[in-house]
């Protein structure tokens, strides 16, 4: 007799809805970045500012990274199959790690190029830079902050670590635009320093690219190494398990998070005189209750202990 209750359709629907919201938010973020890139490339073609160019390059790289992550998030959301019984969730942090390393390499190359340019500034004459060009990265900064708030809100609501990471990326991009704004604004007040500050701003942006790439690489590596996730996930799972009638307490709890998936192992204490059939049904109720509260939990293993 099959006494295992079926997986609630609503749980699968929750996962699909969450994934759809994540995709829609990521597309809105890319649209914001495309607007910024178009404006900055036009500004560079008009005013030949290295800071503006580097800010645009950083944004273009972010668009490439976002498109790549969207592709791998889609792969990571595939259900388990015969060759991948635990799902495909690790595709997301693997892709994130590779893209982070790519960002570091590009940042290092651009930094060396700017150091060389700054050293050669005295040997060449340069056309003047428009004094009010700093308004362009200022506008980009405001748009990026808007993108950060939009993605952060949806990421928290959908409990999407990928979208929250992307939101943080927008905040870092806003910081690069802030650096560009400050460098060009100071340069507008000191025309004799304008070119030096322009390239210094570009150097600062490339260094920030290296830093943000290293931060993202560390975060993705931690997921691949099964680092213990935030305590809020443990509290969420414990509270869900304790809502099931018959569960007296919880013991050992292990949670693995990678990409859109979570795998959970939990020990629950029950009446030691509970019949086997009722105990089995109770474990399934615990599993379903956890998945209702935490739709990312693709696999939940429940162990019984006497209370």
MORA-V273620 format. One record per run of one state. SS is the DSSP state (~ for helix, > for strand, _ for the rest). FROM is the first residue (numbers start at 1). TO is the last residue. Records with the same first field share a line. If there is no record, write none. Layout:
SS = FROM-TO, FROM-TO
This chain:
_ = 1-8, 48-49, 77-89, 120-120, 124-133, 158-160, 190-190, 225-230, 243-248, 259-260, 271-275, 294-296, 307-307
~ = 9-47, 50-76, 90-119, 121-123, 134-157, 161-189, 191-224, 231-242, 276-293
> = 249-258, 261-270, 297-306
